[in-house]
Amino acid sequence: MGCFLSTSKDTGGNRRRPGNIGEVSVYVPGLRIPKPVDFSQSLGDNLSKNMVERLSALRTRIVVMAAQEGPTITRTRRKSATQHGGSTLADLHQALEDYLPVLLGLVKDGSQLQYKVQFVWVNQEDEAEETAISNAWYEVLSVLHLMAMLSLSQANLLLLPRTSADGYQPKVSEESRRASVDIFLKAAGYLDCAVRHVLPQMSPELRRELPVDLAEGDLRALCLQALGQGVDIQLGMAIDSTKATLAVKRRLACEMVKYWQQAQDNIMNLPLANGWGEKHKLFVKWKYFEAKAAAYYYHGLILDEGNTEKFHGMAVAALQAADEYFKESKKACEAFNAAPPLSRCFQSPRLISVLISHCYNSNLIVEFYFKKVVGEWQSPNLFFNSLSPPKFELGCPLEHTHTDTIISFLVLDRNPPLWGTMKYLSEKIPKDTSSKVRINRDLYSYEKIMETAPTLPDFALALKPDEFQLPPVHPSWTDENMNRGQAGANQPKGDRG
């Protein structure tokens, strides 16, 4: 049971996508946004006024916050804080946690109330702009998905490199890295609960009508992505630790490969669309190549510790594979960052303010910057007035520089600076591969060097999702059922239905 409706044509009124989401450490494929629901019209004859108002108030709070913050919450340049100084992510997440126990009262014990309300959500990865389904389990699934996406957004903010107090290159603190692992496990827990405990409550027909954002494959891929990125952080901390052995690092890298391989298996055949979905596939592909590069690198170093020609030959082959996968990861990273919505590093606003002040075609620069780089129009005066121009040299007087040259400079394609695991490996893989290949080929004949990479060790996956369980139904439903039972008992027999 439960009717459904999908709006297949994107009118642009509800689904908004930023032009540029800035640097990305953790990819979040947009946030699905709930649309208003009139509980009084659908439940007014079945529930008390107090319960209807409770449901309405809790959901309206989510609708308002998500509508205001959802389109910009993945924009890393924007400070995620409310007017009261609190965290937007935390506030919206708390609103969802408050709503879920009350919402579950609609589905308790197979209640027919679950089919009374048509819930509408704006999609991000589906071709349909929005999906409306008259089933409360769809609402529960949507809430868990949004909780997971907010958690991934929080992890992304934690893992963006920040300028350190000592003035050196931006970096991510160990405290932030450790906190992000906990958040990844929490996000994976929400998604795992959605797959194991919510999807089974839906009929096969209803599951086929779900948007691709909520398809089982997409939910599993996001869960595996969270776990894979958690292992990536663990590997980065192992690299920084003097106590971690090569064996430990290899195991973590090999586990990371399995997570990303499984994520890729789940996502590649899904009809992901609307920019967010296509970019999601590219992100998984990029991270899979990075994981393979790391795994083959550490496998090669361990094989090279062997004392035979065979081991040294296998080591060279493994290191060569690491180098090839690293090159592929760089290409995949470029493709990901160039895909809309953009996730590139552009020149700083301060630099742009200098260009604008010295260029005859400043209006063209302003329009280009806000529409193509920022992704939305803002007041140029308000945006630039507080900026103190830095020293800048373009190679010739700015007033003599052609506007097209300046624009090309502003959007120069370059990936965000590497940090953590890949910052270290980007230096080590090419260097060690070149060195080991040269040494071993000097020692052994060409035939002794394996040209095919050896099989990676198969380790059991250690990182598991948090054991998230749906909360118990809110106590207000006990009072609701008692009051309705008393009302039925006091009703004259002839008037009972």
Secondary structure in CASP SS format (residue, H / E / C, confidence):
PFRMAT SS
TARGET T0000
AUTHOR 0000-0000-0000
METHOD secondary structure of the structure
MODEL  1
M C 1.00
G C 1.00
C C 1.00
F E 1.00
L E 1.00
S E 1.00
T E 1.00
S C 1.00
K C 1.00
D C 1.00
T C 1.00
G C 1.00
G C 1.00
N C 1.00
R C 1.00
R C 1.00
R C 1.00
P C 1.00
G C 1.00
N E 1.00
I C 1.00
G C 1.00
E C 1.00
V C 1.00
S C 1.00
V C 1.00
Y C 1.00
V C 1.00
P C 1.00
G C 1.00
L C 1.00
R C 1.00
I E 1.00
P E 1.00
K C 1.00
P C 1.00
V C 1.00
D C 1.00
F H 1.00
S H 1.00
Q H 1.00
S H 1.00
L H 1.00
G C 1.00
D C 1.00
N C 1.00
L C 1.00
S C 1.00
K H 1.00
N H 1.00
M H 1.00
V H 1.00
E H 1.00
R H 1.00
L H 1.00
S H 1.00
A H 1.00
L H 1.00
R H 1.00
T H 1.00
R H 1.00
I H 1.00
V H 1.00
V H 1.00
M H 1.00
A H 1.00
A H 1.00
Q H 1.00
E H 1.00
G H 1.00
P H 1.00
T H 1.00
I C 1.00
T C 1.00
R C 1.00
T C 1.00
R C 1.00
R C 1.00
K C 1.00
S C 1.00
A E 1.00
T C 1.00
Q C 1.00
H C 1.00
G C 1.00
G C 1.00
S E 1.00
T H 1.00
L H 1.00
A H 1.00
D H 1.00
L H 1.00
H H 1.00
Q H 1.00
A H 1.00
L H 1.00
E H 1.00
D H 1.00
Y H 1.00
L H 1.00
P H 1.00
V H 1.00
L H 1.00
L H 1.00
G H 1.00
L H 1.00
V C 1.00
K H 1.00
D H 1.00
G H 1.00
S C 1.00
Q H 1.00
L H 1.00
Q H 1.00
Y H 1.00
K C 1.00
V C 1.00
Q C 1.00
F E 1.00
V E 1.00
W E 1.00
V E 1.00
N C 1.00
Q C 1.00
E C 1.00
D C 1.00
E C 1.00
A C 1.00
E C 1.00
E E 1.00
T E 1.00
A E 1.00
I E 1.00
S C 1.00
N C 1.00
A H 1.00
W H 1.00
Y H 1.00
E H 1.00
V H 1.00
L H 1.00
S H 1.00
V H 1.00
L H 1.00
H H 1.00
L H 1.00
M H 1.00
A H 1.00
M H 1.00
L H 1.00
S H 1.00
L H 1.00
S H 1.00
Q H 1.00
A H 1.00
N H 1.00
L H 1.00
L H 1.00
L H 1.00
L C 1.00
P C 1.00
R E 1.00
T C 1.00
S C 1.00
A C 1.00
D C 1.00
G C 1.00
Y C 1.00
Q C 1.00
P C 1.00
K E 1.00
V C 1.00
S C 1.00
E H 1.00
E H 1.00
S H 1.00
R H 1.00
R H 1.00
A H 1.00
S H 1.00
V H 1.00
D H 1.00
I H 1.00
F H 1.00
L H 1.00
K H 1.00
A H 1.00
A H 1.00
G H 1.00
Y H 1.00
L H 1.00
D H 1.00
C H 1.00
A H 1.00
V H 1.00
R H 1.00
H H 1.00
V H 1.00
L H 1.00
P H 1.00
Q H 1.00
M C 1.00
S C 1.00
P H 1.00
E H 1.00
L H 1.00
R H 1.00
R H 1.00
E C 1.00
L C 1.00
P C 1.00
V H 1.00
D H 1.00
L H 1.00
A C 1.00
E H 1.00
G H 1.00
D H 1.00
L H 1.00
R H 1.00
A H 1.00
L H 1.00
C H 1.00
L H 1.00
Q H 1.00
A H 1.00
L H 1.00
G H 1.00
Q H 1.00
G H 1.00
V H 1.00
D H 1.00
I H 1.00
Q H 1.00
L H 1.00
G H 1.00
M H 1.00
A H 1.00
I H 1.00
D H 1.00
S C 1.00
T C 1.00
K C 1.00
A C 1.00
T C 1.00
L H 1.00
A H 1.00
V H 1.00
K H 1.00
R H 1.00
R H 1.00
L H 1.00
A H 1.00
C H 1.00
E H 1.00
M H 1.00
V H 1.00
K H 1.00
Y H 1.00
W H 1.00
Q H 1.00
Q H 1.00
A H 1.00
Q H 1.00
D H 1.00
N H 1.00
I H 1.00
M C 1.00
N C 1.00
L C 1.00
P C 1.00
L C 1.00
A C 1.00
N C 1.00
G C 1.00
W H 1.00
G H 1.00
E H 1.00
K H 1.00
H H 1.00
K H 1.00
L H 1.00
F H 1.00
V H 1.00
K H 1.00
W H 1.00
K H 1.00
Y H 1.00
F H 1.00
E H 1.00
A H 1.00
K H 1.00
A H 1.00
A H 1.00
A H 1.00
Y H 1.00
Y H 1.00
Y H 1.00
H H 1.00
G H 1.00
L H 1.00
I H 1.00
L H 1.00
D C 1.00
E C 1.00
G C 1.00
N C 1.00
T C 1.00
E H 1.00
K H 1.00
F H 1.00
H H 1.00
G H 1.00
M H 1.00
A H 1.00
V H 1.00
A H 1.00
A H 1.00
L H 1.00
Q H 1.00
A H 1.00
A H 1.00
D H 1.00
E H 1.00
Y H 1.00
F H 1.00
K H 1.00
E H 1.00
S H 1.00
K H 1.00
K H 1.00
A H 1.00
C H 1.00
E H 1.00
A H 1.00
F H 1.00
N H 1.00
A H 1.00
A C 1.00
P C 1.00
P C 1.00
L E 1.00
S C 1.00
R C 1.00
C C 1.00
F C 1.00
Q C 1.00
S C 1.00
P H 1.00
R H 1.00
L H 1.00
I H 1.00
S H 1.00
V H 1.00
L H 1.00
I H 1.00
S H 1.00
H C 1.00
C C 1.00
Y C 1.00
N C 1.00
S H 1.00
N H 1.00
L H 1.00
I H 1.00
V H 1.00
E H 1.00
F H 1.00
Y H 1.00
F H 1.00
K H 1.00
K H 1.00
V H 1.00
V H 1.00
G C 1.00
E C 1.00
W C 1.00
Q C 1.00
S C 1.00
P H 1.00
N H 1.00
L H 1.00
F H 1.00
F H 1.00
N C 1.00
S C 1.00
L C 1.00
S C 1.00
P C 1.00
P C 1.00
K C 1.00
F C 1.00
E C 1.00
L C 1.00
G C 1.00
C C 1.00
P C 1.00
L H 1.00
E H 1.00
H H 1.00
T C 1.00
H C 1.00
T H 1.00
D H 1.00
T H 1.00
I H 1.00
I H 1.00
S H 1.00
F H 1.00
L H 1.00
V C 1.00
L C 1.00
D C 1.00
R C 1.00
N C 1.00
P C 1.00
P C 1.00
L C 1.00
W C 1.00
G H 1.00
T H 1.00
M H 1.00
K H 1.00
Y H 1.00
L H 1.00
S H 1.00
E H 1.00
K H 1.00
I H 1.00
P H 1.00
K H 1.00
D H 1.00
T H 1.00
S H 1.00
S H 1.00
K H 1.00
V H 1.00
R H 1.00
I H 1.00
N H 1.00
R H 1.00
D H 1.00
L H 1.00
Y C 1.00
S C 1.00
Y H 1.00
E H 1.00
K H 1.00
I C 1.00
M C 1.00
E C 1.00
T C 1.00
A C 1.00
P C 1.00
T C 1.00
L C 1.00
P C 1.00
D C 1.00
F C 1.00
A C 1.00
L C 1.00
A C 1.00
L C 1.00
K C 1.00
P C 1.00
D C 1.00
E C 1.00
F C 1.00
Q C 1.00
L C 1.00
P C 1.00
P C 1.00
V C 1.00
H C 1.00
P C 1.00
S H 1.00
W H 1.00
T H 1.00
D H 1.00
E H 1.00
N H 1.00
M H 1.00
N H 1.00
R H 1.00
G H 1.00
Q H 1.00
A H 1.00
G H 1.00
A H 1.00
N H 1.00
Q C 1.00
P C 1.00
K H 1.00
G H 1.00
D H 1.00
R C 1.00
G C 1.00
END
